[in-house]
């Protein structure tokens, strides 16, 4: 695991992930390009776009969160 330092206070950051509660389960939150388009049936439409899981880092001192969508 890589180590990062907080851009705000220079303390050590912890790697983690953002929880996405779904109907009947849990998932890692994802980033999708463009503006969300609402759907009555599924919440939001993807229209062929590829979701990218979000990598998240939290500062153990000040709580600042930094997120990346590496694809």
Secondary structure, 3 states (H helix, E strand, C coil): CCCEECCCCCCEEEEECCEEEECCEEEECEECCCCCEEECCCEEECCCCCCEECEEEEECCCCCEEEECCC
